[in-house]
Amino acid sequence: MSDIVTSKFSSSHAQIKQAPKSDRPEFAFIGRSNVGKSSLINMLCRRKEMARTSGTPGKTQLINLFMINDSWYLTDLPGYGYAKRSKSTRAKWERRTEDYFRNRHQMLCAMVLVDANVPPQKIDLDFINWLGEHGVPFVIVFTKTDRKKSRDGGSVEDFKAKLLETWAELPRIFITSAVNETGRQELIDFMEEALEDVPWPFSK
C-alpha cells in the first residue's frame, strides 16, 4: 500500500448487522467524543471533508464505512462518553459498539484514539481494558499532539503509567497530529503490515 491513494464513502448503518456482507478487511477508529477522530481520518486520507468534523461532541451517531484503495474499509465508529447525550442514548451506542467488536470478524484492529492534552480518563482506560478482556486487537493513537498542553508529553506518560497498573506490557502506541500530519506514515505502514498477513479474499 505505502500510501492511501483512493478513499470514498461507502455506507452508514445504525447497526453493523445492517452493513452489506463483505470479505474486505477493515480497521475501526473509535475514541471519546471530541477526540479529533474525524480530523485524523481526513488527515490520513488527505481529504478535508471525507469524515465530517464538528465542534459539537458526539456528532457521529452512525457506523460509517469508507473504502480505501478499493481493497479495505476504514470504519468510523460513534464516539463514547459524551455526557450531554441521554443515558439511554449512550447505552444504545455502547451496545452497538460491543456488537461491532464481538461480531465484525473482518475487523483487523481497533485504533483507539486518546487526546494527548488531557489527564488519563477512566472511560478510555475502561474501554481499553474491555477490549483486552474480550481479545480484541487494538493500538492506541494519541491525537492533537501539536497543542501546547501535549508538548511535554506528560499526559501521554501518565496514561502509559496508568495502563501498566493493569497491563503486563503496553500495547503499540502512535503519536499523531491532524494539523501537521505527525504519525500519518507510521499508521499507514502499520495498517499495510497488518494487511500483508491477511489471506485474499479475507475470511476469518
N, C-alpha and C positions, 0 to 999 in steps of 0.2 A: 504494500500500500504506500508507504513512505509519506503520503500526504492524503488529505481529504480533497478529492478532485471535484466530485459532484455530490450534492446534497439536496434533497427535496422533501417536502412534507408528504407523508403517506396517508395517515388516518388518525382520528381521535376516537377514544372509546371511554365510556363511563366505567366499564369493567373489562378486564383483559380477555374474558371469555368471549366478548363480542368481536375481538380482533380476528381478521382472517387467519386461517391456518397457514403456517409458513415454515419452511425449512431453513430460513435465514437466521444466523446467529445475531445476537443483539447485546448491547451494553446499556444498562439502565442508569440514568442520572437522577439522584434524589438528594434532598437536604432540607434543613429547616427553612421555613418561609423567609424570604428576603436574603437568602444566602448568596444570590448572584448566579443562580443556575442558568437562567435564560441567557444572560450575558456571556457566560462561559461557553455554552453551546454555540452561540453565534460566533464567538471568537474562534472556536475550533473549526467551524465550517467556513469562517470568513464571509458570513452573510449576516448583515446587521439586523434584519428583520425576520430571520427564519423562525426562531423561537421568540415569542412576544415577551418583551420586557415591560415591567410596570413598577411604578412607585408604590403600588398597593400590594403588601404581602398577601400571599395566599391566592394570587390571581390564577395560577394554573390549577384547574379543577378536574381536568380530564387526563387520561393517559395518551400522550401524543407520540406517534411513531414517525421517524424521519428515515428515509432510505439514503444510505451513504455508499457512494461509489458503485451503485447498482448491485451491491452484494451483501450488505448487512444493515441492521437497524440501530439507530440511536434512539433510545426511549426516554422521554421526558416525563417523569412521574410527578404527581402533585406534591408540593412541599408539606412538611408536617409541622405541627406545633403552633399554628397561628391562633393566638388566644382569642381574637375577636370573632372567629367563627364559632358557631354554636357547638355545644358539646356533642350533640347528635351528629352534626356535620363532620366534626373531627373524627368521631368514632367510625363513621361511614368511610371516610378516606383511609383510615387506618386498616379497616377490613379489606378494602381494595388493594392496598399496598401489600398486606400479608398474603392475599390471594395471588397477587402477581408473583411474589418471590417463592411461594410454595409450588406454583403450578406452571410458570413460564419456563419450560425446560430448556429452551434455546438461549436463555439469558446466561451469558458467559461470565459477566462480572458486574457488580453494583459499584458505581462511582459515587461514594458518599461525600457530599460537599459540606465543608465546615468553614465558617467565617473565621479568618485568621486574626480578626480585630477584637474579638470578644473572649472573655474567660471561658473555660470549659463549661459547656451547658449539659445539664443532666439528660435532657431529651436526646441530644446527639449521642452521648455515651450509652444510654439505654438502647437506642436503635442499633448501634454498632454491636452491642452485646447480644441483642436479639438475632442479628444476622449470624453471629458466631455460634450461638446456641443451635441454630437451625441449619448450620453448614452451608450458608450462602456465601459464595466467593465475593470478596469486596476489596476495594482500596479506598484510602482516604485522600480527598482532594481539598487542600486548603485554598480558599478563594480570597480575593481582594487584598493581596499582599503588597500592592502598590501604595496602600494607605499608610498614613503616618503611624497609627497605632500598632501596625503589624511589623514595622521595620526592625524592631529589636528582637523579634521572634519569640517574645515572652509567652504569648498566648499559645503558640504552637508547641513550645516546650512544655508548658503546663498541661496541655491536652495529652501529650505523649506520656507525661508522668502519671496522669490520671488513668490512662489506659493500662499502664503497666501495673496498676494496683490489682487488676483482674485478668490481664493477659500475660502469658509467659514471654511473648515477644511481640513486637509491634507489627501490624500489617504494613504493606507497602504504602508509602506516603508520597504525594506530589504537592509541590508548591506552585500556585498559579496566580495569574492576574489577567483579567479580561482586557484591561486597559493597555498593557504593554506586551501582551502575549507571552508572559512568563509561563513556562511549563507546557506550552502548546505542543512542541515537538516531542517532548517526553511522554505525554499522554498518548499521542498518536502512535509513537513507537511501541508503547505498551500494548495498545489495542491490536496493532499489527502482529506482535509476538503471540498474543492470545489466539488470533485468527489463524495463524500458521499451524496450530495444533488441532484445528477443527477439521474433521473429515467433510467432504463435499459430495452430495448435498448433506447438510448438517442433520444429524439425528442424535438423540440422547435418551 
